Amino acid sequence: MFVGADGVSSRSSLTTHHEVEAHTNRALIERSRSVVVVADSSKIGLVAFAQICEISTVGELITDQRRQPPHPRRLSDAGVRVTTV
């Protein structure tokens, strides 16, 4: 499953501003074999209102190159493959 998020954090996981969106995404993720998050670098390190899932559920993050470490490195350390485009 490909999913977007308003916040991607190694500590607070995947989050969004909307509870209904979080619930819907969580239901889809629970039924998926793999989870790929697509989020621009401004979302990395942010925490929004509603949690979608734990970061351990995410297999890959696709993002842009504008944001520098430590956030992408922390995500990699949490087991998420970080792909920058």
N, C-alpha and C positions, 0 to 999 in steps of 0.2 A: 504494500500500500504506500502511496505517496501522500504525504500530509504536510500542510503548512502549520506554522505556529507563530504566536506573538512573542514568545519567549523560549529560549533554548539554554538550559543551564545544567551543568554537571551536578549541582546540588538540588535544584528545585525541579529539574526535569523539563518536560515539554508542557508549556502552558499557553492559555489563550485568554482573551478578555471576556469571553462569553461562555457561560455555564452549559448552555444547550449545545454549542459547538464542541465543547470538551466532551460531553456525554456521547454525542454522535461519533466523534473521532475515536473515542475509547472503545465503543462497540465495534467499529470497523477494525480497529487494531487487534482486538481480541480474536477476530476471525481471520486475520492475515498471517501468512507465512513469514513475511519480512516487512520491516517498516523503514522507509526512507523519508527523511525530513528534508523539505526544501524551504530554506529561509535565508534571506539576505543577512549579511554580516551585522547589521544594526540590531538584529534580534538576539544575537549570541550574548549570553551573560545576563539577559533580562528575565524578569519573572512577572508574569501577568496573573490575573485573578484566579483562574480555574485551571487545575491540573488536568492534562490530557492523559499522560502516562509517565512512568518512571523512565529515566534515561537508559536503563539497562534493556528496555524493550526496543530501543532504536538501534538499527544495524548500521545506518549510514546517514550522514548529514551532507547535503549539497548546498554550498554557499559561495559567496563571492570572496575575493581576496582582500577587500579593504580592511577588514578587522584583523589586527595582529594578536599574537599570543598575549596572555596566557589562556584565554578562553578555548580556542580550538585544541590546544594541547591538553587541557583538562578534560575535554570531551573525548579525545583519543585515549587518554588514560582510563576513562570510564568504559572503554570498549567500543566506542563509536568510531567508525571509519569516516574521516572528514575529507570530503572531496571539494576542492575549490576550483571555480571556473572563472 
